[in-house]
């Protein structure tokens, strides 16, 4: 299954788990997710990708999209 299929799964428990996992992964790729009371991000980001608007794409460039795959790793605990 692709991530979009898992995020639309008919089982609410699976759907909730994958939405959280995808959110955390995008947070790691960007600038992080959420703030704790101490001012730190709930998920630390690495500033690897920066989304831009279509009107910011140079005319001589072609837009491509990533295709994500997933792996079930029960030993890896997701952050709340």
PyMOL CGO cylinders between C-alpha atoms (Angstrom):
from pymol import cmd
from pymol.cgo import CYLINDER

trace = [
    CYLINDER, 0.00, 0.00, 0.00, 1.08, 3.55, -0.56, 0.3, 1, 1, 1, 1, 1, 1,
    CYLINDER, 1.08, 3.55, -0.56, 1.06, 6.09, 2.23, 0.3, 1, 1, 1, 1, 1, 1,
    CYLINDER, 1.06, 6.09, 2.23, -2.02, 7.84, 0.82, 0.3, 1, 1, 1, 1, 1, 1,
    CYLINDER, -2.02, 7.84, 0.82, -3.88, 4.50, 1.00, 0.3, 1, 1, 1, 1, 1, 1,
    CYLINDER, -3.88, 4.50, 1.00, -2.82, 3.94, 4.60, 0.3, 1, 1, 1, 1, 1, 1,
    CYLINDER, -2.82, 3.94, 4.60, -3.91, 7.47, 5.56, 0.3, 1, 1, 1, 1, 1, 1,
    CYLINDER, -3.91, 7.47, 5.56, -7.40, 6.72, 4.14, 0.3, 1, 1, 1, 1, 1, 1,
    CYLINDER, -7.40, 6.72, 4.14, -7.65, 3.22, 5.62, 0.3, 1, 1, 1, 1, 1, 1,
    CYLINDER, -7.65, 3.22, 5.62, -11.09, 1.97, 6.67, 0.3, 1, 1, 1, 1, 1, 1,
    CYLINDER, -11.09, 1.97, 6.67, -9.77, 0.96, 10.11, 0.3, 1, 1, 1, 1, 1, 1,
    CYLINDER, -9.77, 0.96, 10.11, -9.68, 4.17, 12.24, 0.3, 1, 1, 1, 1, 1, 1,
    CYLINDER, -9.68, 4.17, 12.24, -6.82, 2.84, 14.39, 0.3, 1, 1, 1, 1, 1, 1,
    CYLINDER, -6.82, 2.84, 14.39, -4.58, 2.22, 11.37, 0.3, 1, 1, 1, 1, 1, 1,
    CYLINDER, -4.58, 2.22, 11.37, -5.62, 5.50, 9.77, 0.3, 1, 1, 1, 1, 1, 1,
    CYLINDER, -5.62, 5.50, 9.77, -4.76, 7.48, 12.94, 0.3, 1, 1, 1, 1, 1, 1,
    CYLINDER, -4.76, 7.48, 12.94, -1.39, 5.72, 13.32, 0.3, 1, 1, 1, 1, 1, 1,
    CYLINDER, -1.39, 5.72, 13.32, -0.31, 6.46, 9.74, 0.3, 1, 1, 1, 1, 1, 1,
    CYLINDER, -0.31, 6.46, 9.74, -1.49, 10.08, 9.76, 0.3, 1, 1, 1, 1, 1, 1,
    CYLINDER, -1.49, 10.08, 9.76, 0.66, 10.62, 12.85, 0.3, 1, 1, 1, 1, 1, 1,
    CYLINDER, 0.66, 10.62, 12.85, 3.65, 8.82, 11.31, 0.3, 1, 1, 1, 1, 1, 1,
    CYLINDER, 3.65, 8.82, 11.31, 3.45, 10.82, 8.08, 0.3, 1, 1, 1, 1, 1, 1,
    CYLINDER, 3.45, 10.82, 8.08, 3.08, 14.09, 9.99, 0.3, 1, 1, 1, 1, 1, 1,
    CYLINDER, 3.08, 14.09, 9.99, 6.14, 13.28, 12.08, 0.3, 1, 1, 1, 1, 1, 1,
    CYLINDER, 6.14, 13.28, 12.08, 8.18, 12.37, 8.99, 0.3, 1, 1, 1, 1, 1, 1,
    CYLINDER, 8.18, 12.37, 8.99, 7.26, 15.59, 7.18, 0.3, 1, 1, 1, 1, 1, 1,
    CYLINDER, 7.26, 15.59, 7.18, 8.10, 17.44, 10.39, 0.3, 1, 1, 1, 1, 1, 1,
    CYLINDER, 8.10, 17.44, 10.39, 11.56, 15.85, 10.44, 0.3, 1, 1, 1, 1, 1, 1,
    CYLINDER, 11.56, 15.85, 10.44, 12.13, 16.87, 6.80, 0.3, 1, 1, 1, 1, 1, 1,
    CYLINDER, 12.13, 16.87, 6.80, 10.96, 20.43, 7.39, 0.3, 1, 1, 1, 1, 1, 1,
    CYLINDER, 10.96, 20.43, 7.39, 11.41, 22.61, 10.49, 0.3, 1, 1, 1, 1, 1, 1,
    CYLINDER, 11.41, 22.61, 10.49, 9.81, 20.37, 13.11, 0.3, 1, 1, 1, 1, 1, 1,
    CYLINDER, 9.81, 20.37, 13.11, 6.32, 19.97, 14.54, 0.3, 1, 1, 1, 1, 1, 1,
    CYLINDER, 6.32, 19.97, 14.54, 4.67, 21.53, 17.55, 0.3, 1, 1, 1, 1, 1, 1,
    CYLINDER, 4.67, 21.53, 17.55, 6.15, 23.29, 20.52, 0.3, 1, 1, 1, 1, 1, 1,
    CYLINDER, 6.15, 23.29, 20.52, 6.44, 22.04, 24.05, 0.3, 1, 1, 1, 1, 1, 1,
    CYLINDER, 6.44, 22.04, 24.05, 6.20, 24.38, 27.01, 0.3, 1, 1, 1, 1, 1, 1,
    CYLINDER, 6.20, 24.38, 27.01, 10.00, 24.51, 27.12, 0.3, 1, 1, 1, 1, 1, 1,
    CYLINDER, 10.00, 24.51, 27.12, 9.95, 26.03, 23.62, 0.3, 1, 1, 1, 1, 1, 1,
    CYLINDER, 9.95, 26.03, 23.62, 11.41, 22.94, 21.91, 0.3, 1, 1, 1, 1, 1, 1,
    CYLINDER, 11.41, 22.94, 21.91, 9.73, 21.22, 18.97, 0.3, 1, 1, 1, 1, 1, 1,
    CYLINDER, 9.73, 21.22, 18.97, 7.86, 18.00, 19.65, 0.3, 1, 1, 1, 1, 1, 1,
    CYLINDER, 7.86, 18.00, 19.65, 9.55, 16.57, 16.55, 0.3, 1, 1, 1, 1, 1, 1,
    CYLINDER, 9.55, 16.57, 16.55, 12.90, 18.13, 15.69, 0.3, 1, 1, 1, 1, 1, 1,
    CYLINDER, 12.90, 18.13, 15.69, 13.24, 19.19, 12.05, 0.3, 1, 1, 1, 1, 1, 1,
    CYLINDER, 13.24, 19.19, 12.05, 16.30, 19.03, 9.83, 0.3, 1, 1, 1, 1, 1, 1,
    CYLINDER, 16.30, 19.03, 9.83, 15.27, 21.74, 7.32, 0.3, 1, 1, 1, 1, 1, 1,
    CYLINDER, 15.27, 21.74, 7.32, 15.89, 19.32, 4.42, 0.3, 1, 1, 1, 1, 1, 1,
    CYLINDER, 15.89, 19.32, 4.42, 12.97, 20.43, 2.25, 0.3, 1, 1, 1, 1, 1, 1,
    CYLINDER, 12.97, 20.43, 2.25, 11.22, 23.75, 1.85, 0.3, 1, 1, 1, 1, 1, 1,
    CYLINDER, 11.22, 23.75, 1.85, 7.82, 23.82, 0.14, 0.3, 1, 1, 1, 1, 1, 1,
    CYLINDER, 7.82, 23.82, 0.14, 7.27, 26.68, -2.28, 0.3, 1, 1, 1, 1, 1, 1,
    CYLINDER, 7.27, 26.68, -2.28, 4.28, 28.03, -4.23, 0.3, 1, 1, 1, 1, 1, 1,
    CYLINDER, 4.28, 28.03, -4.23, 3.95, 27.12, -7.89, 0.3, 1, 1, 1, 1, 1, 1,
    CYLINDER, 3.95, 27.12, -7.89, 4.51, 30.74, -8.87, 0.3, 1, 1, 1, 1, 1, 1,
    CYLINDER, 4.51, 30.74, -8.87, 7.98, 30.55, -7.29, 0.3, 1, 1, 1, 1, 1, 1,
    CYLINDER, 7.98, 30.55, -7.29, 9.16, 27.78, -9.63, 0.3, 1, 1, 1, 1, 1, 1,
    CYLINDER, 9.16, 27.78, -9.63, 11.53, 29.16, -12.30, 0.3, 1, 1, 1, 1, 1, 1,
    CYLINDER, 11.53, 29.16, -12.30, 10.17, 28.84, -15.85, 0.3, 1, 1, 1, 1, 1, 1,
    CYLINDER, 10.17, 28.84, -15.85, 13.12, 26.70, -16.95, 0.3, 1, 1, 1, 1, 1, 1,
    CYLINDER, 13.12, 26.70, -16.95, 12.53, 24.08, -14.21, 0.3, 1, 1, 1, 1, 1, 1,
    CYLINDER, 12.53, 24.08, -14.21, 10.26, 21.04, -14.16, 0.3, 1, 1, 1, 1, 1, 1,
    CYLINDER, 10.26, 21.04, -14.16, 8.32, 20.22, -11.01, 0.3, 1, 1, 1, 1, 1, 1,
    CYLINDER, 8.32, 20.22, -11.01, 8.58, 16.63, -9.82, 0.3, 1, 1, 1, 1, 1, 1,
    CYLINDER, 8.58, 16.63, -9.82, 6.93, 14.91, -6.91, 0.3, 1, 1, 1, 1, 1, 1,
    CYLINDER, 6.93, 14.91, -6.91, 8.29, 12.39, -4.47, 0.3, 1, 1, 1, 1, 1, 1,
    CYLINDER, 8.29, 12.39, -4.47, 6.73, 8.98, -4.24, 0.3, 1, 1, 1, 1, 1, 1,
    CYLINDER, 6.73, 8.98, -4.24, 6.91, 7.78, -0.68, 0.3, 1, 1, 1, 1, 1, 1,
    CYLINDER, 6.91, 7.78, -0.68, 6.98, 4.17, 0.38, 0.3, 1, 1, 1, 1, 1, 1,
    CYLINDER, 6.98, 4.17, 0.38, 6.58, 2.89, 3.90, 0.3, 1, 1, 1, 1, 1, 1,
    CYLINDER, 6.58, 2.89, 3.90, 7.87, 0.17, 6.13, 0.3, 1, 1, 1, 1, 1, 1,
    CYLINDER, 7.87, 0.17, 6.13, 6.21, -1.12, 9.28, 0.3, 1, 1, 1, 1, 1, 1,
    CYLINDER, 6.21, -1.12, 9.28, 8.71, -0.93, 12.15, 0.3, 1, 1, 1, 1, 1, 1,
    CYLINDER, 8.71, -0.93, 12.15, 6.91, -1.95, 15.36, 0.3, 1, 1, 1, 1, 1, 1,
    CYLINDER, 6.91, -1.95, 15.36, 10.07, -1.45, 17.43, 0.3, 1, 1, 1, 1, 1, 1,
    CYLINDER, 10.07, -1.45, 17.43, 10.23, 2.25, 16.51, 0.3, 1, 1, 1, 1, 1, 1,
    CYLINDER, 10.23, 2.25, 16.51, 8.13, 4.34, 18.86, 0.3, 1, 1, 1, 1, 1, 1,
    CYLINDER, 8.13, 4.34, 18.86, 6.41, 7.40, 17.41, 0.3, 1, 1, 1, 1, 1, 1,
    CYLINDER, 6.41, 7.40, 17.41, 6.50, 10.65, 19.34, 0.3, 1, 1, 1, 1, 1, 1,
    CYLINDER, 6.50, 10.65, 19.34, 3.24, 12.14, 20.61, 0.3, 1, 1, 1, 1, 1, 1,
]
cmd.load_cgo(trace, "trace")
